[in-house]
Amino acid sequence: MTLVAPIRPRASFRDTSEGLEITVPARRNTFLTLFLGLWLCGWVVGEIMVPASFLRGGTHHGPVLVGAVWLVAWTFGGGCALYAFWWSLIGHERILISSLRLSIKRELFGRGRVREYDKAHVRDLRVSPNPYNPFDFRSSLQFWGVGGGILAFDYGAATVRFGAGVDESEAKSIVAQVKARGFHDAA
């Protein structure tokens, strides 16, 4: 009889001069990454062929307009797929908890937008699985691995979610470690 080995934590903790930094790598989904990689190969063909047809000289405004609208939508969709592809390969979330703020940065190639929250207004840091809702745009982002998360806190009248790359068990451990290091919710 062979025992199943326990899964190692994905998140890493580091004390910095600014505060506690938690790095959570993006969840790796081999099937999704392979699918997007193959789809992007076809996407490149479309990105090349449609502008090439413009250059060959479509003279009717109708087909050119349809082609232009299609190309804009195709380019946007491809850009989203390209982001999801690279996110699944090398993306990560960087959470920084300092004495005054809680920052969340979704980083890809060292870049990303930082969202900073005044720690005085952060309440109820917790594990909160977000059920899938097919009518919610944020749920579809979670499917592709680029949004949401199982960790949450209340900020004013909103709930902020992060930590999409961890499972529930690890999320509980993260919350416990953060609270053990002196994080206190706002009153």
Steps between C-alpha positions, in 0.01 A plus 500: 500500500640838398405812685416815307759768568366824646485794260763766567386861550514723191516834679822638640546750783773759535555776752610820324575852618146595392323212675392142436511398133308193383557369147241268348583347161216466249327166494649279231244333274681288239193437285400866493857612423532249213156593365578872507840442341339313208216751471749787491674337201169524310447848636829617346383371159184713529702803614713469187237400243237768563736800473656332195156487338463877566831561327394290199234759439147443620312784331151451646436686824276225640751214501785729608293630794401147601863392471618795709243434775592130497872585522447727802297231682749228395795708622330569836412132547852396406649749742288356781600145405866602480480650850333184639764283328795692647327536837462122526871456421675769706246727673478556874328715759710703741324601822672751727369568848658801667402692811278735297388316188428172331614488135417242235691486174433249222841482336595381153851564363568718807210731418150535628257737659522540876180535698560657839255486787510708817554242773279699736200402284590134436260273691455126535798347317377149428476199273192541285444264207319690227240281329502497121226715344476476119328840486781682684795622289736455797411129517605452139834666580547249784453214253792632297705550817528877471262628764343457838641280768418305811641758744277796575453803719232766532594853401222750549192356329703271270661159534851479355615156382853383427720191522362320195801267491442329836267230620273535802736320738794723409278808516412410862870469576573840340229672706629334818861604426400858419299529822782336702734773372284771652240582234189636667176583325365853516253559778 
